[in-house]
């Protein structure tokens, strides 16, 4: 049984994988389908070949890295070299097919339509010229969401008796399915739904030419594709939507630094991101280190209680703490402003003033980050030999001397890589900005959405998803720059970790 079970599971996995590849390919996700097919082929090779036996334990992790890390990274970078946006969502082939599917009503009178029940099915009655020209259809289920073509027969003697027309609300309920219906008259004239109570002959708006251009059927005008702008364009330069995705090289990257309306906010947000990440590291490490030193003070009573209370801030999920602080800092009803108003008669506008909004972000992020640094520093301080403090006490040194001469130098080296990791994390701290300020208050001189409390990552998200233009390509270009910066920080972190390790040995 065990000999059969293994091959059976493998065959099932391969079959399911091939089905997934087929689904991806049928939805025009050719690149993703090719990657999954490659992973599937490698999967079959690893688990059927004795030479690759050692890789069977590594393959799941490597496949996950390829599909969930490398592919999104490469795909995002590739989008940065395109004009991908809300106006250029489709490929050239799909945009062409969409335009070729467009129809317009012919210059002939429409047929009035009534919907009649026939048991659990429906019949359509089409009538024109005051009843002189009338047709009916065979019974329709109107259940399938797919396009359906059906013939109509003349309403003459021998035709079935149609009941009373269904009310308008029933027609509205079936409207989506009726729009997919094409009724073909005996003279082969095709009718489509053109109104709630109308069917009319429809004709194609465009026809494809051998050179790839489109000809407007009604006027004969030629509309050519422009592979620089990603639009089909008329002779006068006017654009026809939808557009299509094209590769534009480094234009998005140039746009970031050449367009003053984008360059100004981008550089200001970049500077604030650097300052925010660095200031957060300084405040969290400073507060965490001071608390760690105090909690390691032997004479302090109830140290365990204080340690538990101070660590509770880290135990609460971050997004809950952020939302709680958002309520505390509320301009009108927040407890912080109520206290400040009672003591000093002031009610700071935390969310509308740039300086106060940035200060609020730093306060909340310090609260979220200091417990982690406190625990790290407590562990590092415990590792310092007690003999050093005893020798310092014999020399008559005080607490400040012990801290700056013994504690700080000995914990800074192992703490430095963690500080760099904290800097990289806060460089991309999207959740804090999204939940607390959403980047606001906004810059008034920016053509794209940009806020004074935005970090580069939240600025990218707003460009890509919140603007009416949805500039995915530009957002991907900024994401690529962020990736390069964070990767550089990570390499520095790894190098410093290696240097510290070598010095210890």
VOGU-3710 file (C-alpha; in Angstrom, 3 decimals, decimal comma):
1> xxxxxxxxxx> 0,000/0,000/0,000  2,819/2,438/0,868  4,451/1,785/-2,520  1,263/2,833/-4,279  0,424/5,796/-2,012  3,595/7,795/-2,834  3,237/7,701/-6,649  -0,506/8,348/-6,289  0,090/11,531/-4,252  2,773/12,638/-6,725
11> xxxxxxxxxx> 0,481/12,053/-9,715  -2,343/13,955/-7,977  -0,065/16,928/-7,244  1,174/17,004/-10,840  -2,382/16,827/-12,181  -3,535/19,666/-9,919  -0,461/21,668/-10,895  -1,149/21,210/-14,609  -4,751/22,281/-14,061  -3,518/25,444/-12,304
21> xxxxxxxxxx> -1,135/26,152/-15,200  -4,021/25,722/-17,643  -6,211/28,136/-15,631  -3,429/30,741/-15,545  -2,752/30,413/-19,258  -6,452/30,628/-20,136  -6,682/33,925/-18,207  -3,763/35,351/-20,261  -1,280/35,116/-17,368  1,331/33,649/-19,683
31> xxxxxxxxxx> 4,426/34,572/-17,652  2,983/33,272/-14,384  1,812/30,095/-16,130  5,322/29,544/-17,537  6,879/29,998/-14,077  4,440/27,548/-12,487  5,045/25,077/-15,311  8,803/25,326/-14,718  8,340/24,811/-10,968  6,047/21,864/-11,688
41> xxxxxxxxxx> 8,584/20,266/-14,047  11,319/20,737/-11,458  8,996/19,235/-8,834  8,457/16,159/-10,980  12,201/15,802/-11,637  13,219/16,161/-7,967  10,667/13,677/-6,657  11,141/11,045/-9,358  14,921/10,994/-9,780  17,249/9,284/-7,314
51> xxxxxxxxxx> 20,100/11,703/-8,121  18,008/14,609/-6,813  17,028/12,832/-3,585  18,942/15,299/-1,373  16,980/18,235/-2,815  13,585/16,827/-1,855  13,791/18,519/1,533  14,981/21,840/0,088  12,608/21,993/-2,862  9,471/23,292/-1,035
61> xxxxxxxxxx> 11,395/26,226/0,427  13,176/27,012/-2,840  9,917/26,815/-4,796  8,222/29,152/-2,295  11,083/31,644/-2,630  10,845/31,502/-6,422  7,058/31,923/-6,618  6,363/34,227/-3,669  9,572/36,302/-3,493  11,485/36,371/-6,765
71> xxxxxxxxxx> 8,486/36,414/-9,110  6,700/39,371/-7,393  10,021/41,207/-7,224  10,853/40,691/-10,907  7,261/41,416/-11,940  7,168/44,674/-9,955  10,485/45,826/-11,414  9,311/44,975/-14,937  6,120/47,042/-14,436  8,344/50,016/-13,601
81> xxxxxxxxxx> 9,527/50,002/-17,220  5,973/50,170/-18,640  3,147/52,705/-18,850  0,871/50,398/-16,829  -1,984/52,463/-15,364  -5,771/52,572/-15,142  -5,835/53,711/-18,798  -3,341/51,054/-19,923  -4,484/47,908/-18,117  -4,778/45,651/-21,147
91> xxxxxxxxxx> -2,254/44,131/-23,482  -2,233/45,287/-27,103  -4,062/42,132/-28,219  -6,791/42,450/-25,582  -7,249/46,186/-26,202  -7,622/45,467/-29,922  -10,154/42,703/-29,230  -12,123/45,027/-26,930  -12,361/47,706/-29,593  -13,328/45,163/-32,256
101> xxxxxxxxxx> -16,157/43,969/-29,993  -17,680/47,453/-29,816  -21,032/47,779/-31,548  -23,410/50,602/-32,366  -27,075/50,676/-33,171  -27,996/50,797/-36,828  -30,116/53,634/-38,210  -33,271/51,528/-38,277  -36,244/51,546/-35,916  -35,836/49,250/-32,905
111> xxxxxxxxxx> -38,090/46,364/-31,992  -40,110/46,736/-28,805  -39,533/43,765/-26,531  -41,762/42,108/-23,970  -40,772/39,240/-21,703  -43,257/36,419/-21,146  -43,173/33,534/-18,688  -43,348/30,000/-20,092  -43,340/27,711/-17,085  -39,936/28,101/-15,447
121> xxxxxxxxxx> -38,530/29,560/-18,666  -39,104/32,731/-20,678  -40,028/33,785/-24,198  -39,274/37,064/-25,931  -41,720/38,856/-28,174  -40,288/41,406/-30,607  -42,643/43,749/-32,415  -42,289/46,665/-34,864  -44,482/48,691/-37,222  -47,578/48,531/-35,002
131> xxxxxxxxxx> -47,766/44,769/-34,888  -47,276/44,157/-38,601  -43,800/42,735/-37,953  -43,661/40,537/-34,855  -41,504/37,606/-33,779  -41,179/35,272/-30,821  -38,414/33,034/-29,479  -38,296/29,505/-28,191  -38,346/29,064/-24,392  -35,204/30,365/-22,668
141> xxxxxxxxxx> -33,883/29,412/-19,237  -31,880/32,667/-18,844  -29,698/30,951/-16,276  -26,370/30,750/-18,079  -24,149/33,853/-17,872  -22,614/32,966/-21,253  -23,354/34,629/-24,591  -26,308/32,951/-26,302  -27,633/33,179/-29,861  -31,238/32,132/-30,614
151> xxxxxxxxxx> -33,466/32,285/-33,677  -36,782/34,139/-33,740  -39,867/32,962/-35,597  -42,670/35,054/-37,098  -45,646/35,502/-34,822  -48,318/34,058/-37,115  -51,059/31,490/-36,982  -49,959/28,342/-35,218  -47,633/30,265/-32,900  -47,923/29,505/-29,175
161> xxxxxxxxxx> -50,132/31,730/-27,113  -47,994/34,101/-25,068  -49,199/35,132/-21,644  -49,269/38,596/-20,185  -45,951/40,504/-20,404  -43,904/40,380/-17,226  -43,618/43,648/-15,274  -40,632/45,923/-15,622  -39,054/44,775/-12,359  -38,785/41,231/-13,781
171> xxxxxxxxxx> -37,141/42,578/-16,940  -34,659/44,501/-14,790  -33,907/41,320/-12,818  -33,072/39,492/-16,058  -31,329/42,449/-17,748  -27,758/41,181/-17,327  -28,616/37,878/-19,037  -30,738/39,505/-21,709  -27,793/41,709/-22,703  -25,798/38,575/-23,544
181> xxxxxxxxxx> -28,570/37,360/-25,843  -28,451/37,743/-29,640  -31,750/37,194/-31,448  -31,483/36,239/-35,128  -34,481/37,058/-37,337  -35,469/34,926/-40,348  -33,687/37,421/-42,633  -30,474/36,764/-40,608  -30,620/40,222/-39,058  -29,029/40,053/-35,575
191> xxxxxxxxxx> -30,634/41,993/-32,732  -29,159/42,916/-29,356  -30,738/44,523/-26,317  -30,492/48,309/-26,695  -32,823/49,357/-23,872  -34,974/47,886/-21,143  -37,808/47,354/-23,604  -35,916/47,404/-26,914  -33,926/45,147/-29,203  -32,215/46,688/-32,227
201> xxxxxxxxxx> -29,807/45,698/-35,023  -26,212/46,358/-33,961  -23,173/46,664/-36,201  -19,460/46,598/-35,491  -17,847/49,981/-34,954  -14,331/48,986/-36,040  -12,786/46,496/-38,423  -9,187/45,312/-38,256  -6,826/46,069/-41,119  -3,972/43,755/-42,247
211> xxxxxxxxxx> -1,342/46,165/-40,869  -2,887/46,084/-37,368  -4,695/49,413/-37,632  -8,451/49,780/-37,190  -10,942/51,180/-39,682  -14,099/52,845/-38,490  -16,825/51,050/-40,420  -19,209/54,008/-40,641  -16,711/56,585/-41,933  -13,747/54,579/-43,226
221> xxxxxxxxxx> -11,362/56,496/-40,955  -8,102/54,678/-40,170  -7,014/54,570/-36,498  -3,405/53,483/-35,936  -1,782/52,085/-32,776  0,950/54,224/-31,200  3,392/51,973/-29,353  4,981/54,952/-27,593  1,837/56,312/-25,952  -0,051/53,007/-25,696
231> xxxxxxxxxx> -3,188/54,242/-27,484  -4,948/53,828/-30,799  -4,882/57,352/-32,241  -6,952/59,194/-34,822  -5,285/61,226/-37,559  -5,721/64,409/-35,504  -3,879/62,828/-32,537  -6,940/62,190/-30,364  -6,707/58,949/-28,402  -9,065/56,017/-28,370
241> xxxxxxxxxx> -9,602/54,164/-25,091  -8,879/51,641/-23,742  -5,143/51,988/-24,071  -2,653/49,154/-23,915  0,502/48,432/-21,962  3,834/49,149/-23,666  7,448/49,223/-22,492  8,721/52,777/-22,130  12,242/52,111/-20,839  13,483/54,467/-18,134
251> xxxxxxxxxx> 10,745/57,067/-18,656  9,124/56,422/-15,255  12,470/56,802/-13,480  13,228/59,956/-15,449  9,753/61,259/-14,653  10,446/61,005/-10,917  13,423/63,350/-11,125  12,560/65,530/-14,156  8,968/66,551/-13,371  9,163/69,262/-10,719
261> xxxxxxxxxx> 5,610/68,509/-9,537  6,738/64,956/-8,699  10,405/65,575/-7,887  9,649/68,134/-5,167  7,259/65,960/-3,098  9,350/62,846/-3,785  12,577/64,386/-2,443  10,775/65,865/0,572  9,125/62,538/1,350  12,451/60,759/0,869
271> xxxxxxxxxx> 14,131/63,119/3,344  11,306/62,698/5,857  11,467/58,897/5,451  15,185/58,892/6,278  14,636/61,191/9,255  11,636/59,200/10,509  13,455/55,864/10,352  16,602/57,273/11,998  14,680/59,208/14,670  12,616/56,122/15,487
281> xxxxxxxxxx> 15,772/54,061/15,986  17,250/56,753/18,237  14,115/57,187/20,377  13,281/53,490/20,724  16,870/52,466/21,475  17,393/55,357/23,905  14,181/54,730/25,811  14,607/50,966/25,733  18,225/51,227/26,930  17,379/53,595/29,799
291> xxxxxxxxxx> 14,536/51,355/30,965  16,754/48,262/30,656  19,417/49,871/32,852  16,807/50,866/35,445  15,252/47,399/35,475  18,699/45,857/36,015  19,193/48,013/39,109  19,324/45,575/41,994  17,963/48,072/44,535  14,781/48,711/42,528
301> xxxxxxxxxx> 11,765/47,068/44,202  9,025/45,353/42,190  11,272/45,067/39,147  9,278/42,101/37,840  6,036/44,081/37,966  7,574/47,037/36,126  9,110/44,736/33,524  5,748/43,085/32,861  3,878/46,374/32,630  6,431/47,922/30,288
311> xxxxxxxxxx> 6,464/44,855/28,046  2,665/44,807/27,719  2,883/47,519/25,049  4,649/44,958/22,848  2,120/42,225/23,617  -0,820/44,252/22,245  -1,186/43,926/18,428  0,316/46,971/16,738  -2,713/47,929/14,654  -4,881/48,023/17,801
321> xxxxxxxxxx> -2,414/50,312/19,573  -2,291/52,603/16,529  -6,084/52,903/16,378  -6,218/53,559/20,138  -3,667/56,358/19,776  -5,644/57,750/16,830  -8,560/58,174/19,199  -6,383/59,597/21,984  -4,975/62,257/19,633  -8,385/63,232/18,226
331> xxxxxxxxxx> -8,461/67,025/17,934  -11,864/67,495/19,551  -12,614/64,465/21,692  -9,228/62,824/22,333  -8,108/62,446/25,932  -4,703/64,008/25,180  -6,262/67,271/23,971  -8,793/67,254/26,820  -5,921/67,085/29,339  -3,850/69,731/27,523
341> xxxxxxxxxx> -6,873/71,997/27,309  -7,623/71,584/31,021  -4,000/72,241/32,069  -2,757/74,801/29,540  -5,816/75,866/27,559  -4,513/74,489/24,243  -5,925/71,962/21,767  -3,187/71,090/19,237  -4,322/70,176/15,729  -2,444/66,879/15,597
351> xxxxxxxxxx> -3,810/65,751/12,237  -3,820/69,011/10,269  -0,483/70,570/11,290  2,552/69,027/9,585  4,937/69,342/12,516  2,448/67,992/15,033  1,390/65,130/12,756  5,018/64,049/12,317  5,619/64,360/16,067  2,560/62,204/16,693
361> xxxxxxxxxx> 3,909/59,531/14,344  7,236/59,465/16,204  5,512/59,287/19,607  3,299/56,367/18,566  6,136/54,523/16,838  8,372/54,955/19,869  5,655/53,448/22,025  5,369/50,488/19,657  9,133/49,899/19,385  10,704/50,564/22,769
371> xxxxxxxxxx> 9,678/47,226/24,453  11,625/45,210/21,873  14,735/47,330/22,348  14,301/47,193/26,121  14,268/43,377/26,116  17,310/43,266/23,816  19,270/45,668/25,996  18,325/43,769/29,164  19,720/40,584/27,683  22,904/42,295/26,509
381> xxxxxxxxxx> 23,430/43,966/29,887  23,022/40,604/31,645  25,883/39,275/29,506  28,315/41,951/30,773  30,646/40,480/33,451  29,818/41,777/36,936  33,579/42,082/37,657  33,718/45,220/35,494  31,131/47,012/37,633  32,819/45,849/40,841
391> xxxxxxxxxx> 36,158/47,222/39,646  34,444/50,453/38,665  32,871/50,736/42,119  36,292/50,285/43,759  37,594/53,108/41,580  34,774/55,329/42,851  32,882/55,633/39,546  29,222/56,589/39,615  26,219/55,255/37,634  26,722/57,636/34,692
401> xxxxxxxxxx> 30,372/56,674/34,375  29,424/52,982/34,463  26,843/53,541/31,753  29,025/55,537/29,343  32,297/53,694/29,976  31,122/50,099/30,429  27,489/49,437/29,526  27,091/51,529/26,362  30,359/50,503/24,624  29,790/46,800/25,296
411> xxxxxxxxxx> 26,202/46,633/24,075  26,488/48,973/21,076  28,423/46,546/18,849  25,955/43,661/19,088  23,089/46,164/19,002  24,227/47,903/15,809  22,968/45,255/13,308  19,618/45,229/15,093  19,462/49,008/14,882  20,101/48,811/11,126
421> xxxxxxxxxx> 17,360/46,193/10,828  15,029/48,485/12,771  15,943/51,351/10,417  15,097/49,206/7,374  11,794/48,120/8,935  10,717/51,668/9,797  11,826/52,856/6,368  8,878/50,791/5,059  6,505/51,183/8,016  3,358/51,443/5,915
431> xxxxxxxxxx> 0,871/50,221/8,543  1,620/53,046/10,980  1,116/55,789/8,379  -1,922/54,157/6,755  -3,794/53,678/10,029  -2,783/56,862/11,844  -2,613/59,712/9,291  -2,953/58,117/5,826  -0,132/60,469/4,780  -2,066/63,650/5,483
441> xxxxxxxxxx> -1,930/66,643/5,581  -1,251/66,656/1,839  1,170/68,790/-0,123  -0,726/71,464/-2,034  1,790/71,722/-4,891  1,735/68,041/-5,863  -0,043/66,812/-9,002  -0,174/63,265/-7,612  -1,395/62,420/-4,086  1,459/63,116/-1,642
451> xxxxxxxxxx> 1,288/63,880/2,071  3,661/65,508/4,527  3,551/62,412/6,761  3,846/59,949/3,882  6,790/57,582/3,836  8,072/56,439/0,466  6,121/53,199/0,747  2,787/54,890/1,549  3,490/57,516/-1,135  3,949/54,671/-3,626
461> xxxxxxxxxx> 0,696/53,007/-2,567  -1,221/56,272/-2,950  0,220/56,845/-6,432  -0,572/53,304/-7,515  -4,019/52,799/-5,999  -5,596/55,998/-4,649  -5,230/58,433/-7,545  -7,837/58,481/-10,307  -5,071/57,761/-12,812  -3,640/54,848/-10,841
471> xxxxxxxxxx> -0,072/55,087/-12,057  1,038/51,507/-11,467  4,166/51,885/-13,596  5,326/54,980/-11,720  4,551/53,310/-8,405  6,547/50,243/-9,451  9,498/52,478/-10,385  9,464/54,071/-6,917  9,133/50,583/-5,384  12,250/49,547/-7,293
481> xxxxxxxxxx> 14,170/52,483/-5,815  12,916/51,546/-2,333  14,031/47,960/-2,899  17,520/49,118/-3,887  17,794/51,307/-0,761  16,535/48,605/1,609  18,744/45,995/-0,066  21,754/48,271/0,445  20,849/48,665/4,133  20,464/44,886/4,457
491> xxxxxxxxxx> 23,888/44,300/2,865  25,441/46,773/5,301  23,656/44,955/8,124  24,989/41,574/6,984  28,497/42,970/6,612  28,465/44,490/10,104  27,101/41,240/11,546  29,946/39,334/9,871  32,530/41,830/11,172  31,170/41,539/14,726
501> xxxxx> 31,226/37,745/14,476  34,843/37,737/13,274  35,901/40,113/16,071  34,297/37,852/18,677  36,369/34,963/17,411
//
